Amino acid sequence: MTTDAGTRQQPGVRKNAPGRSPRGEPRPAGFPARPRRDPAVEVATGIGRASRLWASLPRELARAFRPHADAMAREILREIQLAVPEYARPLEGPFGKTIVQGVQEAVLHALDNLGNPAAPQESWITLFHHLGKVEFSEGRTLNQLQTAYRVGGRVAWRYIATVAQSLGLSTEFLCVGAEAIFSYVDEISALSLQGYAAAQARAAGTRARQRRQLLELILVDPPASPKAIAALAVTAGWKLPERVVAVALEPRPDQHQLEPPTLDHEILVDLEGPQPCLLAAPELLPPAELESALLGWRAAIGPTVPLNDAALSLRWARRTIELATRSVIDAGPVTSATDHLATLWLLSDEFLIRELIRRCLAPLRGLTEKQRTRLSLTLLAWLQSSGTAPDMAERLGVHPQTVRYRMRQLEQLFGDRLNDPESRSNLEIALRAQQLLNP
C-alpha cells in the first residue's frame, strides 16, 4: 500500500488514520493508546513499562523490523566495544558468549513484544539478572555494564529511527519507540543491579571476601583514604601494620583450581585475580617459609614500605617477576626485589635505556655481531677495571695482546669519548644494560 506521495507503508500502519494521539496528531489505525501503569499487574506478570509500550504498537511492525535484527545487534556490539575498553577484546569463550547473548536477547525481546502483551518475559529477566552477577564475579563495578546498556540504547534508537523513516512510519511510532527503548535500558540496568547486589551480598558475608576487598583498597593507586582502609580492616578483622611488604606471584592458568597455600591468617591473599599477590607485615613473609608454602608458584617480594605505599612495593615486586620471567635476572622460586635494586633502577624505563644504548654504542653498529660482542665486553672490562692489559685479559680470559689489539680498535671507533668522564659513565651504563637485556 502507498500514500499519495508514493511512500511504501506497512499493512495496518497508516499515517492518517482516525483518532488522535496525546499530542493532538492523528493516531494510526490499530495503534492503541499507551497503557496506563498498573503496578499490581506489573508485579504479577513481570511486564515492565518497556514491554507495555512495545505491546501497544501494531504486531505487523515485528515482521517489518525482524530482518534488521542481526545487523542491529552487530552494530550495537561494535559500538559497545568501542565505548567500553574492558569489553574491547575478542568475543570468544564465556565472556564473548555472555555479551553476544545479552545483545541478541535485548533485540529479540523487543521484537517479540511488539503488539504482543502475552510475550514471555522470564528469559530476558533471568539473563540480565545473570549479567549483573557475571560483572561481580569478574571483579568489575557495574559502571562498564551500565555504559554498555546506554550505548546500546542509543545505537538501537538511531537504527530503528532510520528504518522507521525508510518505511514511512508515523511520528507517533518514533515517540513510543524512543520511550520504549530508554525504558528498556532502565529496566535491564535495574535487573543487572539486582543480580550484582545478590552476588555481592552472598560474598560479602565471608571473611575471605572482606579481606580481598581490603587488599584491593590498600593496593589501589592513588591510595584510598586511611579512614576507609581502617574501617574495612575492622570489619575484616585485620590488624593494620605500620609497614608492609607485597609479594607478587606469577599468574598460573590453573590457579583457580589449586588448593590455597597454608599461610598465616594475618596475610592478605588474592589468588583469584589476574595478578595474584600477598600483603602483610614483613616479619610474616620470610623468603624461606614462603618458598615452602608456595610450592609451584614463582614469587617476588617487594621492598618494605609504609602501609600507604603498599602499591609501590607491589609494583616493584611485579617488575621483579617480569624480569625473572624474561631471564633478565637470575631468580629462584622466591626472590627479593631488594636483591636486584641496581637492575630494577637501570631498567626502570626500557625505552630510555634502549635509546641510550643506541646512541652510546653507535660506533659499533657497522661491525658483525661477533665483533660487537667482543668489543663490548672488552670496553666494559676496561671501564670497570684499572685499565691494564693483563688485568683486563684475566677478566676476559684472553691473552693481553688480544686486549691491546681490541683497545686500539675501540680507540679508533670511539675517539675522545673514551677520555671524557661523562661519556665513559654513559658507556658503562649502556653496556651494562645491554648485557642485562641481551644476556
N, C-alpha and C positions, 0 to 999 in steps of 0.2 A: 504494500500500500504506500502511496506517496502523498505528500501535501501538495498545495497549489504551486509551491516553489520547487517541487520535484525532489524534496528530501525524502530518503527512504526511512520509513518508520517500522518499528517492530509491531507485530499484531497485538492489539489490546492496549497499546500505549499511544494515545493521541494527544497532541498538544492543545487542541481546542475542544475539549470535551466539556459536558455540563458540570456545574459545581464550582465552588471557589475554594482556593487554598487559604490558610490563615493570613497570608499576606495580601489577599484580595485577587490573586491571579487565578485564571481558570484552572480547575483541578482536572487532571486527565481521567478518562473513564477507567473504571477498575482500579482506581488509585484511592483507597480508603483513607479517612482521616487518621492522623497519627494517634495510636492508642495512648490512653492515659495510664500513668504508672499505677500499678496495683501491687503494693508490697506483699500482700498475702499470696497472690498468685506467683510472684517472683520467688518467694521463699519456697513455695511448694513445688514449682516446676524447674527452678534453676534458670529460667529465662530472664536475662537482663535487658536493659534498655536497648542495647545494640541489636539484640536478636528481635525485639519487638519492632524496631524501626525497619530492619531488613524484611520482616514478615509483612509489614504494611505496604510493601512495593509489589507490583504485579509479578506473578510467577514466570511470565514469559521472559523477563529480564535475565533469569538464570540461564536460559538457553542462549541468550544473546551474548552473555559475558563468559560462559564456560570455556569457549575456545581460546580465550585470552588468559586463562588461569596459569598455565605453565610459564608463559612469558612474563607475566606479572610477578610470579614467585621468584623467577631468576633475577629480575630487576631489583626486587626487594633485597634478596640475598647479596647482590653485588653492592648495593648502597650501604647495607649494614656493615659489610666487611670494610668498606672504605671509611665509615664513620667510627667504628669501634675497633681500635688496634688489637684488643685481646681476641677478637674473632677473625682477624685477618690472617688465617692460616688455612692449609688445605682442608677441604671439607671431607675428611675421611675418619674412620674409627668412630668411637662413641660420640665424640664431640660433633663431628660432621653430621652424623645421623640425627642427633638431637636438634641441631639448629635447622637443618633442612626440613625435618618433620614438623618443627614448630611453624615455619613459614608456610609450608604447604597446608597444614591444618588450619592456619588462620585464614588463608584464601578460600579453601574449600568450605569451611564452616560458614563463611559469609554467603557463598553461593547456595549452599544447602538451605539457608534460612530465608532466601528471597521468596516472598509470597508463601512461606510455609511455616506457620506458627507451631506446627507439630514436629518440626525437625528435632532430632535427638541432640541433647546438649552435653551428655556425660563425657564423651571422648575429649572434647576441647577443654572442658573444665579440668579433667584429670591431667591432660598434657601440660597445660600452663601452670597448674599447681606443681607438677613434677619439675618443670624448668626452674622454678624458684629453689627447689631442693638441690638441683644439679649445681646451680651457681654457688650455693653454700658449700657443697661438697668439694667444689673446685677451688675454694678459698677466696672467692671474689665477693665484693659487695654487689648489691643489686643495681648499682649505677650503670654498668655496662648493658645489662639486660633491659633496663628501662629506656636507655638511649636507643637500643635496637628497636624496641617497640615504637618509640616516637618516630624514628626514621622510617620504619616500615609503614606506619600510618600515613606519613607524608607522601611516600612513593606510591602507595596504593591509591591515595586520593588523586594524585596527578595522573596516574594511569587510567583510573576509572573516569575522570573528567574528560580526558582526551577521547576515550572510546565513546562515552556518552554523547559528546558533541558530534562525533562522526555518525552516530546513529540518530541524531536529531532529537534526543530526549529533552524533556522539559526542564526548566529551571527548578521546578518543584522536586524533580528527581535528584538534581545535583545538591539541593539543600538537604534533603533527607539522607542522601548517600554520605555527604560530608559529616553530618551529625552522627550517623551510624558508625562510620569508621573511627571517629575520635572517641565515641563512647566505647567502642570495642577496645581501643588502646587502653582506656582507663580500666576496663574490666579485666583484661588479661594481665595488666600490671598489678591489679589488686589480687588476682589469683596467685600470681608468682610471689607476691609479698607474703601471702598466707603460707605458701609452700616453704619459702625461705625461713619464715618465723617458726614454722613447725619443726624444720630440721635443726634450726638454731636452738630451740627450746630443748630438744632431745639431747643435744650435745652439751649445752651449757651446764647441765646438771652434773657433769662428770669433772673430777679434779684434773684429769689429763687435758681436757679441752680448755679449762680455765687457764692452766699453766701454759698451754701452747699460745693462747691469746696474749698472755702476759709476755711470753718470749717475743712474739711479733711486735708488741707495743714497745718493748725495750729496744728492739733492733731497728725500729722504723727510723728513717732518715728523711727530714730532720727529726731530732729526738722528740719524743712525746713529753707531755707535761709531767714533771716529777710527781705531782699530786695524783694524776690519773694512774701512773705506774704504781704508786704506793697503795692506792685504793684497790686496784686489781690484785696486787700482791697479798693484801689481807684476805680478799675473797678466795684466792687460790692457795692460801696457807703457805706462802713462800716468804722467808725472811730476807729482806733486801740487804745484800752485802755492799760495802763501800766500794770495793774494787772487784772486777770480774775478768774472766778470760773466756773468749769464744773459741769453739772448736768447729772447724768446717769439715764436713765429711764428703767424700767423693760420691756423687749420686750413683745408685745402682738400679738396674732395671727391675730387680726383684725385691727392692727394699720394702715394698708394701706387704710382702709375704713373709719376711723374716721375723723371727721372734725378737722382741725388743731386748737390747742388752741389759744386763744387770748393773745398774748404776745407782749411786747414792740418790736418795729421794729429793735432795736439795738441788739436783742438777736439772735445769730446764732442757727439755728434749723436743726436737722436731725431726722425726724420721720419715714423715709422710710427704713433706713438701718437695718441690723440685730441687731445692738446695738444702739438704739436711744439715742440721747443726746442733750444737750443745752450748749451754751457757751456765756458768757457776762461778763461785769464788775460786781463786787459783789453787788453793790447797785441796780442793775436791777433784782436781783434774791432773794428777801427776801422770807423766807420759807412760811410765811402766804399767800402771794399773789400767790406763786407757787401752793400751795395746792388748792386754789380756781380755778386757771387757768387750772390745770392738773387733773381735776376730772376723776377718773377711772384709773389713772396711779399711779404706785409706783415710787417714785423718791428719789435720794440721792444726796446731794450737797457735792462736793469735797472741799478740802482746797483752800483758796485764794492764788494764786501764780503769779509770773511774767508771761507775755504772752508766753515767750518761754518755760515755764514749764507747759503749759496747759495740755499736755498729762499726766503729773504726777497727776494733780488734777483729771482728768477723771479716771485714774487708781484706785485711792482710792475711788472715788465715786462708781465705778463699784464693787469694793470689798465690799463696804458697802451694796450695793444692794444684792450681792450674800449672804452675811452673814444674812441679813434680811430675804431673801427668805428661808434660811435654819433654821430660828428661832434661830440663834446663838445670834443675838442681837434683842432687843425689839424695833421695829421701826413702826412708823405710816406711813401715805401715803407719807409724805416728812420727811426725816431725814438728819441730817448733819454728815458727816464723822468726823468732829472735836469733836462731842459729844461722839465718841467711839474710840478715839485715842489709849487708852491702849489696847483695844480688837484688834484693827487693827494691832497694833505692835505685840501683843502676838501671833496672828495667821497669821502673815505675811508669815511664811513658815510652812505649816501644817505638812510636812514630818518631819522636825526637831523637832517641838514641840511634835508630837506623839512619836518620838524616845525618847525625854526627859521624857515624861510620862511613857513610857515602862520601862526605866532604873530606874527612881527615885522611882516608885511605885511598883517595882518588888516584894518587901516583901509581898504585899497584894495579889499576884497572886493566891495563893493556897486557898483563902477564897471563900465563897459563894458571890454572887453578893450583897445580902443584907448586909453581913458583911463588904464587901469592901466599900459600900456606907456609912455606919455608921462610920467606922473608918476614911474614907477620910474626911468626914465633921468634925469629931472631931479633926483630925490633922490640918485641915485648920483653925478651930476656935482657936486652941492652938497657931498656928503660927501668927495669926492676932490679938490676944488679949494679955492681961497681963499674961495669963497662969494659973490663979487661977481657981479652980474648979467651984466656984459659978458664976464667970464671964462667963466662957465657958458654964455652964449649962443654964444660962439665954439666951445666944446667940443661943444655940441649942434647947431650950425648953425641957430640960430633967432634971432629978434630979442630984445634984452634985455627989452623989455616983456612978451614972451611968458613969459620966465623969471620975471619978477616976479609975473605972474598965477598961474603954476603954483605958485610958492613960497607964495603966500597960500593956495592950496588945500591944500597939504601941511601948512601950519601949522594949518589948521582940522582936518585929518584926524588928525594925529599929536600936536598939542599940545606939552606939555612934554617929550615924549620926544626932540624934536629938540635940546633943550638939555642932555640927560643924556649924559655921555661913554660910559657902558656901553651905553645904548640906541643911540647913534649907531654904536658899534662893531658891535653885533649887526645893526643895519640894513644896514651896509655889507657884512658877511659874507653876509647873506641875499640882498641884491640881486645881489652878485657870483655867488653860487651859482645864483640863479635865471637869471641871464644865461647861465651855462655850461650849465645843464640845458635851457634853452629858448632856444637861440640865435636 
